[in-house]
Amino acid sequence: MVDITHKSSTLRIATAQAIVKVSSSKTIEAIENGTVPKGDVFAMSKAAGLLGVKKTPDLLPDCHPLPIEYTRIEYTINDLEIQILVTVKTIYKTGVEVEAMHGASIVALNMYDMLKPIDKGVEIHHIKLLEKKGGKSDYKDKFRTDLKASVIVCSDTISEGKKEDKAGKAIIAKLKQCDVEILDYIIIPDEKDTIQEKAKHYQEQGADLIIYTGGTGLSKRDVTPEALKPLLDRTIPGMEEAIRKYGQDRMPYAMLSRSVVGTIKNTLVLALPGSTNGAKESMEAIFPEALHVFRILKGARHD
């Protein structure tokens, strides 16, 4: 199956349809009057459809098992056609389009099975997805493409040449995916004064984002949050929470990180963990959605 571990859970909704066409108005009358020999067509087909929705990953090998949190099955009769609508909802990392379409298919097949003794001309038509919501496609924004970022690695060992930087490079890779220009990339020791000086410098140079990696742990030399907090005009707790939640879902020690997000005037400042995975996952947690902040700080995108 496709790897979805990097995705975030959002509300996902899908509505699918199927059309069952009968050959006689007498068939419609039998359905409405409850005289079909095999029983209540709508009730039994609804039950079959609910099972179909829930059993989707058991029958389609590449379909992820997911929590089905709501299913609605509706019928509309139009002359000799019965429109079946199946709506499915979940809060998860992947959508429910296939579940809705499978549910509609099973409803239609069950109706066919129940009606065939009294109508040899039953047909199934137009099984298709009508609507879907949720996920990346619903939260896309025309983000500005004139944004510039400075990436600062805070590490005594890396600045001394004893260790290679991978966290800063992971941050840069994600920024490039988001069409953010890299203004500068530097490595500095864990010194409070230096950390503050760089924040002031890059803000004055017009950096839209200043992203630090490292110094957010609990050792005596981890001073990045203490250095940055006095400089911030405002913090953005929701982004900090999103970073920690994303990390905590993947490993238990993420709760020890003291990531900081805030603004200095119109510049977004982030202090992220120094581990490669910590930095990478933090960026995955909030980008590209974090760029939406510039609609507020700087206005709409320039084309």
N, C-alpha and C positions, 0 to 999 in steps of 0.2 A: 504493500500500500504506500501511497505518497506520504512523505514525512510532513506532519502538520504540527510537530512539537514547538516550532518557532512561532506559531500563530497565537493570537489572543482570542479569548472567547467573547463573542458579541451576540446580540439577539439576531437570530436567523429565522426568516419566514419564507415559505414557498407555497404557491397555489398552483395546482395542476388540474387539468380537466380530461374527461373522456366522454364520448358521446355514444350512447346505445340507441340504435335505431330499430324499431320494430316494424312489422309489415302490415299491422292492422290496428284499427282503433279499439277493437275488442281486446287486444292485449293490454293496452293502456287501461281500459276499464277494469280488467281483471286485477291489474296491479293496484289501482286505486280502491277497488272494492275488497281487496284481500282474498280473492278467490283463486289465486294461482295455486295449483295442487301442492307444490313444494313449500308453500308457506308465505310469510310476509317478505316480499322481495326487497323492499327498501331496508327494513330492519336487519335482515340476514346479510344483505350485501354490505351494509354499514359495518357490521361486526367483522365480516371478511376483510373489508378495507382497513380497519384498525389493525388487524393481525398482519395484513400486508405491509403497512407502514412500519410496524415494529420488527418484522422479519426481513426487511430489505438487506441488511448486511449478511444475513445467513445465506442469501441466494446470489448476491452480486459480490464476487470475490475481492474487488478493489474498493468496496464501499466500507467506510469506517463505522464501527458501532458507535452510537451516540445517544444521549438521553433525549427521548421524545417527550416534550413537556406539554404539548397540546396538539390535538388533531380534530378538525371539524370536517364533516362530510355532509354535503348539501345536494339536493336534487331539484332540478327544474324541468318540467314537462313542456315541450314545445311541439304541438301536433303529435307526430309519431316519433319524435326524438326526446330522449332523456339526457339532459346535461348533468354530469357528475362533477362536482367541484370538491377537491380535497386540499385543505390548508393545514400545514404542519409548522410548528414553532419549536425552537430549541434555543438555549443559550450555550453555544459551543464554538469550537474552532473551525468547523466546516459546515457547509450549508445542507439544507434538507430538500433540495430540488428532486433528487432521485427518489427519496422516500415519498414525496407527494405524488410523483408520477407513478411509482409502483403501487401506491395505495389506490389511485384512480383506476389503474389497470385491473387490479384485483376486484374492485367493486364492479367494474364492467364485466369481467369474466364470470363473477358469481351471478350477476343478473342474467347473463347469457345462459348459464347452466340451469338456472331456475325457470327460464322462459322457454327454453327449447322444446319442452313437451307440448306446449300450446302454440308455438310460433316457430316455424322452420326458417323464417326469413330474418331472424335477428342478426344485426351487424354491429360491429364496434368500430368507431371512427375517432379521429382527431385526438389521440392521446398526446398531450403536449403541456409544457410548462407555460403558464400564463403570466406569472409574476414571481419575483424573488427579491428579498431585501436582506440587508445585513452583510457583514464582511467588508473587505477592502473596497469593493466596487461601490458601496454605499457611502463610504467616508473619504472618497477621493476629493482632493481639492486642487485647484489650479494654483499650486504654490509658486511663490516668486522664484525666479531663476537668477536673480541678481544678488543672492546672499553669499556672504563670505564668512569663513570660520577660521579661527586659530585653534590649534590643538596643542596642548601643553602636557607633557608627561612629567609627573612629579615622582622622582625616584632617586635616592642616593646611589644605589647600586648601578642603575642604568646610566646615570650621569657620570659615574666613575669608569664606565666602560666595562663593568664586570658582568653585565647581563644585556641581552638584546631586547629592544622594545618590540612587543607584539600588540599590546593593548592600544597604543596610539595609532598604529597602522590599521588595526581593525576599525577604529573610529573613523579614520580617514576613508576607508573603503566604503563604509555605510554612507558617509556624507556625499561621496562622489555618486553613489547610487541615487541619491536624492537631489542631484544637480546643484550641490553647494560647492562653491569654489574654496579651495584651501589657501587662505591668506598666508599662514605660516604654520610650521610644525617644529617645536623645540622640546628639548629635554632639560629639566632643571632639578636641582636637589630639593629635598623636603625642607625648605627654609621659608618660614612665614613671610618675611619681608619680600623675598623674591617672588613668591606666589602673588602677593598683593600688587607688587610693582608691575608684573606682567598683565594682570587683569586691568589695571589702570591704563597701561600702555596700549594694549590692543583695543580697548574701548575707545580711547582717544583716536586711534588709527582708523576707526570705522568698522571694526569687526562686528558682524551681526550675531555671531555665536563665538563664545570662548568656552572650549571644552577641556577640562582638566581630567586626567586619569591618574589615579594613585593618591595615596595619603588620606583615604577615607576610612581606614581601619581604626584599630584601637591601640596601636603601639605608640610610644612616646613621640616618635618622629612623624606620626600621621596627623598633620596639622592643616590639611587643605580646607576642611570645613571652617575651622577657627579663623583661618586667614581670610576666607571669602565672605563669611556672614556679615561682618561689619561694613563691607562695601556694597552689599545688596540693598537696593531700594525696596524691593519686595521679594518674598519667596513664593514659590509655586508648589504648595504641598501635594497637590494632586499628581504632579509629575514625579515627585519623589516617591509617593506611594506606589505609583504604577511601576517604577523601576524596581522597588523592593518586592512587590507582589510577583512580578515576572520572574525575578531571581529566586524568590522563595519557593515558587512552584517547581523549580528545577534542582535546587539543592538547599539543605537546611541552614547553611552558614550565611546565606544572603541577608538574614535578619541583622547581622553584625555590621553591615555596611552603613556608613553615614553619608550617603549621597545627598548632594545639595543642588537645588535648582532655583534660580531667581533671576532678577533683572538688575542691570545697572543702566539707568536711562532706557534706551531702546535696544540694548544688547542683552541677549539671553546667555546666562552663564550656567554651566553645568559642572559639577564635580562628581565624577564617576569612579567606580572601583578600579584598582590598578591591575588586577588579574586579567588575562586575555579574555577568558570566558565572561568574567564580570563586566568588562567594558563592552564586549560584543553584545551580550544579552541586554544590557542597559540601553544600548542604542536600538536594538530590535524592539524593546518594550515601548519606546516613545517616538520613533521615527518611522515614516515621515510626518506623522500627525503633529509632532512638536512644532513643525514649521508653520502650523496654523496660527501660532502666536503672533506671527509677523503681520497678519491681517489687522491685528489690534495695534501692534507697536509701530508698524510702518505703512499700513494701508494695503490695498489689493495689489496683486501681482502686476509687474510691468511686463508688457509683451514686447 
